[in-house]
Amino acid sequence: MDFNYTGFEWIDFHDWEASIIAFLRRAEDPPTSSSSAATSLPSPRQGYEFGVPEEGFYEEILNTDSELFGGSRHGQRRLRFFRGRCPSTTAPYSIAVTLPPLRCVVAFRKR
């Protein structure tokens, strides 16, 4: 699905005030699909809620603010709970994450 448009889906690209976009990368094996959010503002966003396709536990698998990339380590390391319907998108569920400044966070469903 990497080379097909069906592997990509916008979750939210309307949050222009916060300069945040969120998107889903689908995989042939659904549990390995990933949800991502990115911001282009110079301040962190605590508890930013964005849509995900399934209920369950999510784990941060990439944070471009990691110390591995010379970042300041904003973000979360622990599993996150689903929070029910996302009010701002058509996604059936949502998670709340800390978005580091000028960075991207990728989460995936953990089984």
QUIRA-V985498 format. One record per run of one state. SS is the DSSP state (alpha for helix, beta for strand, coil for the rest). FROM is the first residue (numbers start at 1). TO is the last residue. If there is no record, write none. Layout:
ss:SS from:FROM to:TO
ss:SS from:FROM to:TO
This chain:
ss:coil from:1 to:4
ss:alpha from:5 to:7
ss:beta from:8 to:15
ss:coil from:16 to:19
ss:beta from:20 to:25
ss:coil from:26 to:29
ss:alpha from:30 to:32
ss:coil from:33 to:33
ss:beta from:34 to:39
ss:coil from:40 to:44
ss:beta from:45 to:52
ss:coil from:53 to:56
ss:beta from:57 to:63
ss:coil from:64 to:66
ss:alpha from:67 to:69
ss:coil from:70 to:79
ss:beta from:80 to:81
ss:coil from:82 to:92
ss:beta from:93 to:99
ss:coil from:100 to:103
ss:beta from:104 to:110
ss:coil from:111 to:111
